[in-house]
Amino acid sequence: MNFSRALATLQGMVDSIIGGLPNFVLALVLFGLFYVVAKRVRLFVIKLTKKQHKAKNLGIILGKLAQSGVILMGLLVVLSMLFPSFNPGDLIQLLGIGSVAIGFAFHDLFQNFLAGILLLVTAPFKIGDQIVVQQFEGTVEDIAMRATTIKTYDGRRIVMPNTELFTNPVTVNTAFASCCLEYQLEISIEEDVERVKTLILATLSGLDGVLSQPPAEVLMVGLTTAGVTLRLSWWIGKAGHPEVLHLQDTVLTALKAQLVAHHVIFPTPSQHILLQHLPERDRGYQADGFVLNPTGRLVENEALNEMPPVLRSSHHDN
């Protein structure tokens, strides 16, 4: 067998590797420099974003994107150094063609990723805020690239895609330092409304946690033959869910004690009962499908119940 050609080919490959070894080492060192620069760029972006937006997650995401961009640039430079015939434009064109197919395949993923970036940049809410979106309510735990994590008040975790938060109305309960609470109270029509208003305002002004500015208000919002409906509104300095519940409990407990102590009259439910005396029959007293027998016991009259309503009415009239 003739091994001379194989040996010559192997010798050529070894010579090529040895000849290209300095370029390989130089490319490796250059790629290491790009990697170090990429990490520095990531830390710089995180620090700059945190200073401008005070959003930790936004800095992490943008820092990773900046680091990946610098590393990709270094990779292209290294490939051009190792393979002189390599054209970065061809690779970019190939990636552009492939990105169309990738975009169709991962449409929802990219959409949620972009929505997450916009949520972090615009910051309509931040981590720790208490929000209401659709039928969910709770505290924002994390805003990631794909989804936002919400912890409900009963200790459950909701993972919601960022697109849902970006395209649907979101109520941020803790957007401001204070919030207004309302409650409706009904008093009797016979009660002195001004006296009750003064009593309620005096009670609210003496409670801890109720702000003096803006002042509390008591307005009449309903009037019926049975009672008067008052709307109470007061401001508190803590907008968190537990604080709101406890302060509302404190306010209502104090109001109940004061209203009872000052003998405020509340409307009571009433029922009107119409008693009609029916003529005596040979078979007893009849009314609405029942018969009062001679012994005084009320029994059902099956024959009368089977009559149509019109005939039953005429039966009573007779």
C-alpha positions as CSV (number, residue, x, y, z in Angstrom):
1,M,0.0,0.0,0.0
2,N,1.2,3.5,-0.8
3,F,1.2,5.6,2.4
4,S,3.2,8.4,0.9
5,R,0.2,10.4,-0.2
6,A,-1.6,9.9,3.2
7,L,1.6,10.9,5.0
8,A,1.9,14.0,2.8
9,T,-1.7,15.0,3.5
10,L,-1.2,14.5,7.2
11,Q,2.1,16.4,7.2
12,G,0.3,19.3,5.4
13,M,-2.5,19.4,8.0
14,V,0.1,19.4,10.8
15,D,2.0,22.2,9.1
16,S,-1.2,24.1,8.6
17,I,-2.2,23.8,12.3
18,I,1.3,24.8,13.4
19,G,1.3,27.7,11.0
20,G,-2.2,28.9,12.2
21,L,-1.4,28.3,15.9
22,P,-0.3,31.9,16.5
23,N,-3.5,33.2,14.9
24,F,-5.5,30.8,17.0
25,V,-3.8,31.9,20.2
26,L,-4.2,35.6,19.2
27,A,-7.9,35.0,18.4
28,L,-8.4,33.2,21.8
29,V,-6.8,36.1,23.6
30,L,-8.9,38.6,21.7
31,F,-12.1,36.7,22.4
32,G,-11.1,36.7,26.1
33,L,-10.7,40.5,26.0
34,F,-14.1,40.8,24.4
35,Y,-15.6,38.6,27.1
36,V,-14.1,40.8,29.9
37,V,-15.3,43.9,28.2
38,A,-18.8,42.4,27.8
39,K,-18.9,41.7,31.6
40,R,-17.9,45.2,32.3
41,V,-20.5,46.6,30.0
42,R,-23.2,44.4,31.7
43,L,-22.2,45.8,35.1
44,F,-22.1,49.3,33.8
45,V,-25.6,49.0,32.2
46,I,-27.0,47.5,35.5
47,K,-25.5,50.3,37.5
48,L,-26.7,53.0,35.1
49,T,-30.2,51.6,34.8
50,K,-30.6,51.2,38.5
51,K,-29.6,54.8,39.0
52,Q,-32.0,56.1,36.4
53,H,-35.0,53.8,36.8
54,K,-34.4,52.2,40.2
55,A,-35.4,48.9,38.6
56,K,-33.1,46.0,39.4
57,N,-34.7,43.6,36.9
58,L,-34.5,46.1,34.0
59,G,-30.8,46.5,34.6
60,I,-30.2,42.7,34.7
61,I,-32.1,42.2,31.4
62,L,-30.5,45.1,29.6
63,G,-27.1,44.1,31.0
64,K,-27.4,40.6,29.6
65,L,-28.5,41.9,26.2
66,A,-25.5,44.3,26.1
67,Q,-23.1,41.5,27.2
68,S,-24.5,39.1,24.5
69,G,-24.1,41.8,21.9
70,V,-20.4,42.4,22.8
71,I,-19.7,38.7,22.8
72,L,-21.3,38.2,19.4
73,M,-19.2,41.0,18.0
74,G,-16.1,39.4,19.4
75,L,-17.1,36.1,17.9
76,L,-17.4,37.6,14.5
77,V,-14.0,39.3,14.8
78,V,-12.4,36.0,15.9
79,L,-14.0,34.0,13.0
80,S,-12.7,36.6,10.5
81,M,-9.2,36.3,11.9
82,L,-9.2,32.5,11.9
83,F,-10.9,32.1,8.5
84,P,-9.9,34.9,6.2
85,S,-12.5,33.7,3.7
86,F,-15.3,34.2,6.3
87,N,-17.7,37.0,5.5
88,P,-19.7,38.3,8.5
89,G,-22.3,39.7,6.0
90,D,-23.2,36.2,4.9
91,L,-23.7,35.1,8.5
92,I,-25.9,38.1,9.2
93,Q,-27.9,37.4,6.1
94,L,-28.3,33.8,7.1
95,L,-29.4,34.8,10.6
96,G,-31.9,37.2,9.1
97,I,-33.5,34.5,7.0
98,G,-33.6,32.1,9.9
99,S,-35.0,34.8,12.3
100,V,-38.2,34.8,10.2
101,A,-38.8,31.1,10.9
102,I,-37.7,31.6,14.5
103,G,-40.1,34.5,14.9
104,F,-43.1,32.5,13.8
105,A,-42.2,29.6,16.1
106,F,-41.6,31.8,19.2
107,H,-44.0,34.6,18.5
108,D,-45.6,34.5,22.0
109,L,-42.2,34.2,23.7
110,F,-40.8,37.2,21.9
111,Q,-44.1,39.2,22.5
112,N,-43.9,38.5,26.2
113,F,-40.2,39.4,26.3
114,L,-40.8,42.7,24.6
115,A,-43.8,43.4,26.9
116,G,-41.6,42.7,29.9
117,I,-38.9,45.1,28.6
118,L,-41.6,47.8,28.1
119,L,-43.1,47.2,31.6
120,L,-39.6,47.6,33.2
121,V,-38.8,50.7,31.2
122,T,-42.1,52.5,31.7
123,A,-42.5,51.1,35.2
124,P,-46.3,51.4,35.7
125,F,-45.8,49.3,38.8
126,K,-42.7,47.9,40.5
127,I,-41.8,44.9,42.6
128,G,-43.6,45.1,46.0
129,D,-46.7,47.0,44.6
130,Q,-50.2,45.6,45.2
131,I,-52.1,45.4,41.9
132,V,-55.4,44.2,40.5
133,V,-55.5,42.8,37.0
134,Q,-58.5,40.9,35.6
135,Q,-59.8,38.7,38.5
136,F,-56.4,38.5,40.2
137,E,-55.2,40.7,43.1
138,G,-52.0,40.6,45.1
139,T,-48.4,41.7,45.5
140,V,-45.9,41.8,42.6
141,E,-43.0,39.5,43.5
142,D,-41.0,39.5,40.3
143,I,-41.0,41.0,36.8
144,A,-39.1,38.6,34.5
145,M,-38.5,38.5,30.8
146,R,-41.5,36.3,30.1
147,A,-43.9,36.6,32.9
148,T,-44.7,38.5,36.1
149,T,-45.2,36.7,39.4
150,I,-48.0,37.9,41.7
151,K,-48.5,36.6,45.3
152,T,-52.2,36.7,46.3
153,Y,-53.4,37.7,49.7
154,D,-54.3,34.1,50.6
155,G,-50.7,32.9,49.9
156,R,-51.0,31.7,46.3
157,R,-48.7,32.4,43.3
158,I,-50.0,33.7,40.0
159,V,-47.7,33.6,37.0
160,M,-49.1,36.0,34.4
161,P,-47.6,36.6,30.9
162,N,-46.3,40.1,30.5
163,T,-48.5,40.6,27.5
164,E,-51.6,40.3,29.7
165,L,-50.3,43.0,32.0
166,F,-49.3,45.3,29.1
167,T,-52.6,45.1,27.2
168,N,-55.1,45.0,30.0
169,P,-56.0,47.7,32.6
170,V,-54.0,47.3,35.8
171,T,-55.1,48.9,39.1
172,V,-52.1,49.8,41.3
173,N,-53.4,50.1,44.9
174,T,-50.1,51.2,46.3
175,A,-49.2,53.7,43.6
176,F,-49.6,56.6,46.1
177,A,-48.8,57.0,49.8
178,S,-52.5,57.5,50.8
179,C,-55.9,56.2,49.7
180,C,-59.5,56.9,50.4
181,L,-61.9,54.5,52.0
182,E,-65.7,54.7,51.6
183,Y,-68.6,53.2,53.5
184,Q,-72.4,53.6,53.2
185,L,-74.6,53.9,56.4
186,E,-78.4,54.0,56.5
187,I,-80.2,55.8,59.3
188,S,-83.9,56.2,60.1
189,I,-85.9,58.8,58.3
190,E,-86.9,60.2,61.7
191,E,-83.2,60.8,62.7
192,D,-81.6,64.3,62.7
193,V,-79.2,64.0,59.7
194,E,-77.0,66.9,60.7
195,R,-76.5,65.6,64.2
196,V,-75.4,62.2,62.9
197,K,-73.0,63.9,60.4
198,T,-71.4,65.9,63.2
199,L,-71.1,62.8,65.4
200,I,-69.5,60.8,62.6
201,L,-67.0,63.5,61.7
202,A,-66.0,64.0,65.3
203,T,-65.4,60.2,65.7
204,L,-63.3,60.0,62.5
205,S,-61.1,63.0,63.5
206,G,-60.2,61.3,66.8
207,L,-58.9,58.0,65.3
208,D,-55.3,57.2,64.7
209,G,-54.5,56.5,61.1
210,V,-57.2,58.7,59.7
211,L,-55.7,61.7,58.0
212,S,-56.9,65.2,58.7
213,Q,-56.0,66.3,55.1
214,P,-57.9,65.7,52.9
215,P,-60.7,66.0,55.5
216,A,-63.3,63.2,56.0
217,E,-66.7,63.7,54.4
218,V,-70.2,62.6,55.2
219,L,-72.7,63.1,52.3
220,M,-76.3,62.1,51.8
221,V,-76.6,59.9,48.7
222,G,-79.9,58.2,49.2
223,L,-83.4,58.9,50.5
224,T,-86.3,56.5,50.9
225,T,-89.5,56.3,52.9
226,A,-87.7,54.1,55.4
227,G,-84.3,55.8,55.8
228,V,-81.5,58.1,54.7
229,T,-78.3,56.7,53.1
230,L,-75.1,58.5,54.1
231,R,-71.7,57.9,52.3
232,L,-68.7,58.2,54.6
233,S,-65.3,58.8,53.1
234,W,-61.9,59.2,54.9
235,W,-58.3,59.1,53.9
236,I,-55.6,56.9,55.4
237,G,-51.8,57.1,55.1
238,K,-51.2,53.4,54.3
239,A,-52.5,51.9,51.1
240,G,-51.5,48.2,51.8
241,H,-54.2,45.6,51.9
242,P,-53.6,44.5,55.6
243,E,-53.5,48.1,56.7
244,V,-56.7,49.0,54.9
245,L,-58.6,46.1,56.5
246,H,-57.4,46.9,60.0
247,L,-58.0,50.6,59.7
248,Q,-61.5,50.0,58.3
249,D,-62.2,47.6,61.2
250,T,-61.0,50.3,63.7
251,V,-63.2,53.0,62.1
252,L,-66.3,50.9,61.9
253,T,-65.9,49.6,65.5
254,A,-65.6,53.2,66.8
255,L,-68.5,54.4,64.7
256,K,-70.8,51.6,65.9
257,A,-69.9,52.4,69.6
258,Q,-70.6,56.1,69.2
259,L,-73.8,55.7,67.2
260,V,-75.2,53.3,69.8
261,A,-74.1,55.5,72.7
262,H,-75.8,58.5,71.2
263,H,-79.0,56.5,70.5
264,V,-79.0,57.0,66.7
265,I,-82.1,55.5,65.2
266,F,-81.6,52.9,62.4
267,P,-84.3,51.7,60.1
268,T,-85.9,48.4,60.9
269,P,-87.3,46.0,58.4
270,S,-91.1,45.8,58.4
271,Q,-93.7,43.6,56.9
272,H,-97.4,44.3,56.2
273,I,-99.8,41.4,56.8
274,L,-103.3,41.8,55.4
275,L,-106.0,39.8,57.2
276,Q,-109.3,39.3,55.4
277,H,-112.4,37.8,57.0
278,L,-114.0,35.3,54.7
279,P,-117.6,34.2,54.9
280,E,-118.4,30.9,56.6
281,R,-119.2,28.0,54.3
282,D,-120.7,24.6,55.1
283,R,-117.3,23.0,54.6
284,G,-115.4,25.6,56.6
285,Y,-113.4,28.7,55.8
286,Q,-111.5,28.7,52.4
287,A,-108.6,30.9,51.5
288,D,-105.9,30.4,48.8
289,G,-106.2,26.7,48.5
290,F,-106.7,25.9,52.2
291,V,-109.7,25.0,54.3
292,L,-110.3,25.7,58.0
293,N,-112.3,22.7,59.2
294,P,-114.8,22.9,62.0
295,T,-112.1,21.7,64.5
296,G,-110.0,24.8,63.8
297,R,-107.3,22.9,61.9
298,L,-106.0,24.4,58.6
299,V,-105.9,21.7,55.9
300,E,-105.1,21.9,52.1
301,N,-108.1,21.9,49.8
302,E,-106.8,19.8,46.9
303,A,-109.8,20.5,44.7
304,L,-109.4,24.3,45.1
305,N,-105.6,24.1,44.3
306,E,-106.3,22.3,41.1
307,M,-108.4,25.2,39.8
308,P,-106.9,27.7,37.4
309,P,-106.1,31.1,39.0
310,V,-109.0,32.8,37.2
311,L,-111.6,30.2,38.4
312,R,-110.0,30.3,41.8
313,S,-110.6,34.0,42.0
314,S,-114.2,33.7,40.9
315,H,-114.7,31.0,43.4
316,H,-113.6,33.3,46.2
317,D,-115.8,36.1,44.8
318,N,-118.8,33.8,45.0
